[in-house]
Structure formats: structure tokens, C-alpha cells
Amino acid sequence: MKRKIMCMIGAILLLSLVACTPTSEKRKTGQVLESDSGIDNNKNPDPNAPVLDVVSIYSVSEDGSMLEGTMDAVEELTPQALANLLIQYGVLEEGTEVVSYEAKGTSTSQEVGPGVANGADMEMSENGILNLSKFPDTANTLLLQAVANTYLENMKVSYLTIQVNGETVAENMSMVDAGK
């Protein structure tokens, strides 16, 4: 009986030693070998590539029941660049122009979060006024909120008033979470 147990322990010990021995260079699996594919393996960034600003764009879901948020990028963060993305995502009509955009006042309460170094205050304005050349449906509160969320988050304002050709259609809108 003792002999059988000793033989089994010896076999297990032998198998564990075989499993733990290093493999030769020829037998390694998962190793990627360099090939003559012509691809430059030096992953250096393109120095001529434009620097892009990442922006949040809000739109209305296909069924029209809620807001959806997505990330995109623009070469230069301007009110018209955001309007162009909102056109691309189907929130604004083709040909919508930003007549004017103004942000004024200093926000009294500024949140601190990721991306804010050492709890430093963010530059944020209290009120923004966005004047557009046209709007698809001023009675559609989700469309208005999609535009408001996009400008509030990217242009760093606390409240936004939306105008169409100088006429106010939504006043002092604040951020509403997408998906609610």
C-alpha cells in the first residue's frame, strides 16, 4: 500500500516538473514573429495629424423616448462645429447656422471631478445664449434638451437659453442625464 502511494506521489512530482520546465525558443506559442510585411512596427504618432477636441453630442433615440449621448471629435471647438455635428446626428436640420453664441457670468458652484487637477476650479460661465437660424420643432422638448446638453457640456455653461432668429424658444435649460 505504501509502495503504491509513493509511486503515485513520484509520478505527480515528475509530471509537475515536466510541466514547469521552460520551453525552447522554437516551441513558444503566442509569440509574434517579425515578418517582412512592409509594415513599420515603430508606432510613432503622425506629427502632421490634427489635434482634435473630444466632444459629447446628444441626440434623441430612434423611438423618440429618451436622450442618447455619444462622443465625437472636432478640429476646433466652436458653436458652429457643434451645430454641424448636431446636424450630422439628425438633431438639427441641414443648413442650420449659429447666428450667435454668448456666454456670460461666472458660475457660483463649480463641480470638481475627473480631469480637474488638484480640485482646481473649472472655467465655467453661468449663462449661455445660443441663437440658431432655424430649429426643426420648438415644441419637442427632447430636441431642445439634446441641443442644450451638447452646448452645456462642451461650452462649459451652467444654463442655456436657445433662440431661433432672436426669439427665445427655451430659457435657462440645465443639464439632463441621457437615458432618462
RAWO-V420516 format. One record per pair of residues at least 24 apart in sequence whose C-alpha atoms are under 6 Angstrom apart, sorted by the first residue. I is the first residue (numbers start at 1). J is the second residue. If there is no record, write none. Layout:
BEGIN
<<I/J> <I/J>>
END
This chain:
BEGIN
<<57/150> <58/146> <58/150> <59/91> <59/146> <66/179> <67/178> <67/179> <68/178> <68/179> <96/133> <96/134> <97/132> <97/133> <98/132> <99/131> <99/132> <99/133> <100/131> <101/129> <101/130> <102/128> <102/129> <103/127> <103/128> <124/156> <124/157> <125/157> <126/157> <126/158> <127/157> <127/159> <127/160> <128/160> <129/160> <129/161> <130/162> <130/163> <131/163> <131/164> <132/164> <133/164> <133/165> <134/164> <149/175>>
END
